[in-house]
């Protein structure tokens, strides 16, 4: 989850424009979602770099808190089904990935804090068919559900995220993750205490905050985004006014500010964490396969929404697993066509 403020020539061009505009008004830390969607974390650099792949989007002041009733997802259209089937074939031979050595835990709210409860898979009400959760992480499933359930409606009438709260999620504790020699979070280790402090204060798992930081900046405090986003959490310049000494890259200020923004966005989404994670990648309620991928033929291919994003987050990063590993997590991989 990366945080920006909350969130024609031909008919074809109009479709691309519609997909691009669908991002507006949604929560996102920064404009690096395309890089993450291609399963490539930002490599360490000697100096800050500037992205020119996508133009920075405007940053409206708030997200709508209205939550529509979630209908059962419609069956995919034949064209979409064919595209998904083709992409899924790339991973059909992939073996299971066992969840990380660190114990998987569920979070329970106790007196305003988060208590760790080891084991299990997600258990919530569903209006979109079987949840499809598996204790092992596979290319298309994991403890927090199957990709088709997480993407409910995307290949039909539009995305209708199921009601899942932070305490419903199954996660790995960040401290335990860092004890694993194969953890993808090693770069975040110096900031463990800060992630834990911010997580406790704002009711967000520390590993979720660290996941945002890994996707946004590779946990580099000196990172600068294409739109001027700053630091570990890539917070936007408008959130830097109260930074100590004007230093928006200060790790404490940066992490706390990013955590607060995520928590505020979560609250505005009726505590629906799947909706909030999707918003982070620009997913609007009702997003379809066609609208998510319309930018593929534009001059901003990476402006597409990563259709594997939620699965990669909740069944990858939150399980102490790099989603770009073997097998890659997902079945759409729609950003692959954007590679140079």
C-alpha positions in Angstrom: 0.0 0.0 0.0 2.8 3.1 -1.1 0.5 7.8 -0.1 -1.0 10.5 -2.1 -3.9 12.5 -0.7 -7.1 10.6 -1.1 -7.9 9.5 -2.4 -11.1 12.5 -28.3 -9.5 11.3 -31.2 -11.2 7.9 -31.6 -13.4 5.8 -29.4 -10.3 3.8 -28.4 -8.6 6.9 -27.2 -11.7 7.7 -25.1 -11.4 4.3 -23.4 -7.9 5.0 -22.4 -8.8 8.3 -21.1 -11.6 6.8 -19.0 -9.2 4.3 -17.4 -6.7 7.0 -16.6 -9.3 9.3 -15.1 -10.6 6.4 -13.0 -7.5 6.8 -10.8 -8.4 10.3 -9.8 -9.7 10.8 -6.3 -8.3 7.6 -4.9 -5.8 6.9 -2.3 -2.2 6.3 -3.3 1.1 7.0 -1.6 2.8 7.8 -4.9 3.0 7.2 -8.6 5.3 4.1 -8.4 2.5 1.6 -8.6 3.5 0.7 -12.1 7.0 -0.3 -11.0 5.6 -2.5 -8.2 3.0 -4.0 -10.5 5.8 -5.2 -12.8 7.2 -7.0 -9.8 10.3 -5.0 -9.6 11.2 -3.2 -6.4 13.2 0.0 -6.7 16.9 -0.7 -6.8 19.1 1.2 -4.4 20.5 4.3 -6.0 23.2 6.7 -5.0 21.0 9.6 -5.7 17.2 10.2 -5.9 15.7 9.5 -9.3 12.7 10.9 -11.1 10.1 8.8 -12.9 8.8 9.9 -16.2 6.5 7.0 -17.0 3.3 8.5 -15.7 2.3 12.1 -15.1 1.6 12.8 -11.4 -2.1 12.9 -10.8 -4.0 15.5 -8.9 -4.7 14.9 -5.2 -8.2 15.5 -4.1 -8.7 16.1 -0.4 -10.8 13.1 0.6 -12.3 9.8 -0.4 -16.0 9.1 -0.4 -17.2 7.1 2.6 -20.2 5.7 0.9 -20.0 2.0 0.5 -22.4 0.4 -2.0 -24.0 -2.9 -1.4 -21.7 -5.6 -2.9 -23.5 -7.7 -5.5 -22.5 -11.2 -6.5 -19.9 -10.9 -9.3 -21.2 -11.6 -12.8 -19.6 -14.2 -15.0 -16.6 -13.0 -17.0 -17.1 -12.1 -20.6 -15.6 -14.4 -23.2 -12.9 -11.9 -24.2 -11.9 -11.3 -20.6 -12.0 -15.0 -19.8 -9.7 -15.7 -22.7 -7.2 -13.1 -21.6 -7.3 -14.4 -18.0 -7.0 -18.0 -19.2 -4.0 -17.2 -21.3 -2.2 -15.3 -18.5 -3.1 -18.0 -15.9 -1.5 -20.7 -18.2 1.9 -19.1 -17.4 1.6 -20.2 -13.8 -0.3 -23.5 -14.1 2.9 -25.5 -13.5 4.1 -23.5 -10.6 4.6 -25.3 -7.3 3.2 -24.2 -4.0 5.1 -21.7 -2.0 5.0 -22.5 1.7 4.3 -19.5 3.9 7.4 -17.9 5.4 9.1 -19.5 8.4 7.8 -16.7 10.6 4.5 -17.8 12.2 1.4 -16.7 10.4 -0.9 -14.8 12.7 -4.4 -13.3 12.9 -4.9 -9.9 14.6 -7.5 -9.4 17.3 -8.4 -6.0 18.6 -7.9 -5.9 22.4 -8.2 -2.6 24.3 -7.3 -0.6 21.3 -4.2 -2.6 20.5 -3.6 -5.6 18.1 -3.1 -9.0 19.7 -1.4 -11.7 17.7 -3.3 -15.0 17.3 -1.2 -17.6 15.6 -2.5 -19.7 12.6 -5.6 -20.0 10.5 -7.0 -18.6 7.3 -9.4 -15.7 6.8 -13.0 -16.3 8.0 -15.5 -13.6 6.9 -18.9 -13.5 5.3 -18.9 -13.6 1.5 -21.3 -12.3 -1.1 -19.0 -13.4 -3.9 -18.9 -17.2 -3.7 -16.2 -19.3 -2.0 -13.3 -17.4 -0.4 -10.8 -20.0 -1.5 -8.3 -19.3 1.3 -5.4 -21.8 1.6 -3.0 -22.2 4.4 -0.1 -22.4 1.9 0.6 -19.5 -0.5 0.2 -20.5 -4.1 0.3 -18.4 -7.3 -3.4 -17.6 -7.0 -4.4 -18.2 -3.3 -3.2 -17.9 0.2 -4.4 -17.4 3.8 -6.4 -14.3 2.9 -8.4 -15.8 0.0 -8.2 -16.6 -3.7 -7.4 -13.9 -6.2 -10.8 -14.3 -7.9 -12.5 -13.6 -4.5 -10.2 -10.7 -3.7 -10.9 -9.3 -7.2 -14.7 -10.0 -6.9 -16.5 -8.6 -10.0 -13.5 -7.4 -11.9 -14.1 -9.8 -14.8 -17.9 -9.2 -14.6 -20.0 -6.2 -13.7 -17.2 -4.4 -11.8 -15.1 -4.7 -8.6 -17.1 -5.1 -5.4 -14.5 -5.6 -2.6 -15.8 -7.9 0.1 -16.0 -6.4 3.6 -12.8 -7.3 5.3 -11.3 -5.4 8.3 -7.7 -5.2 9.4 -8.3 -7.6 12.2 -9.8 -10.2 9.8 -6.5 -10.4 7.9 -4.0 -13.2 8.5 -0.5 -11.7 8.6 3.1 -12.4 9.7 4.4 -10.3 12.5 7.1 -8.0 11.2 9.6 -8.8 14.0 9.2 -12.5 13.3 9.6 -11.8 9.6 12.9 -10.1 10.1 14.2 -13.2 12.0 13.8 -15.1 8.8 17.0 -15.0 6.8 15.0 -15.1 3.6 12.8 -12.2 4.4 12.2 -9.6 1.7 12.0 -6.9 4.5 15.8 -6.8 5.4 16.0 -3.1 4.2 13.3 -2.2 6.7 15.1 -3.7 9.7 16.6 -0.4 11.0 13.0 1.0 11.2 11.3 -1.9 13.0 10.6 0.1 16.1 9.1 2.9 14.2 6.9 0.7 12.1 5.7 -1.0 15.3 5.1 2.2 17.1 3.1 3.6 14.2 1.2 0.4 13.8 0.2 0.3 17.4 -0.8 4.0 17.4 -3.0 3.8 14.3 -4.2 0.2 14.4 -2.4 -1.0 11.3 -0.1 -4.1 11.2 3.5 -3.1 11.2 4.2 -5.4 8.3 1.5 -3.6 6.3 3.3 -0.3 6.8 6.6 -1.9 5.9 5.0 -3.5 2.8 4.0 0.0 1.7 7.6 1.2 2.3 9.1 -1.7 0.3 6.8 -1.1 -2.6 7.2 2.7 -2.6 10.9 3.2 -1.8 12.6 -0.2 -1.1 12.6 1.1 2.5 15.1 3.9 1.6 14.6 7.1 3.6 16.3 9.3 0.9 14.0 8.2 -1.9 12.3 10.9 -4.0 9.4 10.2 -6.3 8.6 11.7 -9.7 6.0 14.0 -8.1 8.2 15.0 -5.3 7.1 12.2 -2.9 9.4 11.9 0.0 11.1 9.2 2.0 10.3 5.7 3.2 6.5 6.0 2.7 6.8 8.4 -0.3 4.5 11.0 1.3 3.4 13.8 -0.9 4.8 17.4 -0.4 1.5 18.7 1.0 2.0 16.5 4.0 5.5 17.8 4.7 4.6 21.2 6.2 5.0 20.0 9.8 8.2 18.0 9.2 10.9 18.6 11.8 13.3 21.2 10.4 11.4 20.9 7.1 13.0 17.4 6.6 10.1 15.3 5.2 12.5 12.4 4.9 12.9 12.1 8.7 12.0 8.4 9.3 9.9 9.0 12.4 7.8 11.8 10.8 7.6 10.0 7.5 6.4 6.7 8.8 4.0 8.3 11.3 2.5 10.5 8.6 2.1 7.6 6.2 0.5 5.5 8.8 -2.0 8.2 9.8 -3.0 8.7 6.2 -3.6 5.0 5.7 -5.6 4.8 8.8 -7.7 7.8 7.8 -8.3 6.4 4.4 -9.3 3.1 6.0 -11.8 4.8 8.2 -13.3 6.7 5.2 -13.8 3.3 3.6 -15.9 1.9 6.4 -12.8 0.0 7.6 -12.7 -2.1 4.5 -9.1 -3.0 4.1 -9.4 -4.7 0.7 -11.0 -1.5 -0.7 -8.3 0.6 0.9 -5.5 -1.6 -0.5 -7.1 -1.5 -3.9 -7.5 2.3 -3.7 -3.8 2.4 -3.1 -3.2 1.0 -6.6 -6.0 3.3 -8.1 -8.8 0.7 -8.1 -12.2 2.4 -8.0 -15.3 0.6 -6.9 -16.8 -1.0 -10.0 -13.5 -1.3 -11.9 -13.6 -3.8 -14.7 -10.9 -5.7 -16.6 -11.3 -3.5 -19.6 -11.1 -0.2 -17.6 -8.1 -1.5 -15.6 -6.1 -2.4 -18.8 -7.3 0.4 -21.2 -4.0 2.3 -20.8 -2.1 -0.7 -22.1 -2.0 0.7 -25.7 -1.5 4.3 -24.6 1.8 6.2 -24.1 1.5 5.4 -20.4 1.3 1.6 -20.3 2.2 1.5 -16.6 -0.8 3.6 -15.8 -2.8 0.4 -15.9 -4.1 -1.0 -12.6 -2.1 -4.1 -11.6 -4.9 -6.7 -11.5 -2.8 -9.0 -9.3 -2.1 -6.2 -6.7 -4.4 -7.1 -3.8 -3.4 -10.8 -4.0 0.3 -9.9 -4.1 -0.2 -7.7 -1.0 -2.3 -9.8 1.3 -1.0 -13.2 0.3 2.6 -12.1 -0.6 4.0 -9.2 1.4 1.8 -9.8 4.5 3.0 -13.4 4.6 6.7 -12.4 4.4 6.8 -13.5 0.8 8.2 -11.5 -2.2 5.4 -11.7 -4.8 8.0 -11.6 -7.6 9.5 -14.9 -6.4 8.9 -18.4 -7.7 6.1 -18.9 -8.3 5.1 -15.3 -9.1 1.9 -14.4 -7.3 -1.0 -13.6 -9.7 -2.5 -14.7 -12.9 -3.0 -11.5 -15.0 0.5 -10.0 -15.1 -1.0 -7.3 -17.3 1.9 -4.9 -16.6 4.4 -7.3 -18.2 3.7 -5.9 -21.6 5.0 -2.6 -20.4 8.6 -3.9 -20.1 11.1 -2.1 -22.3 
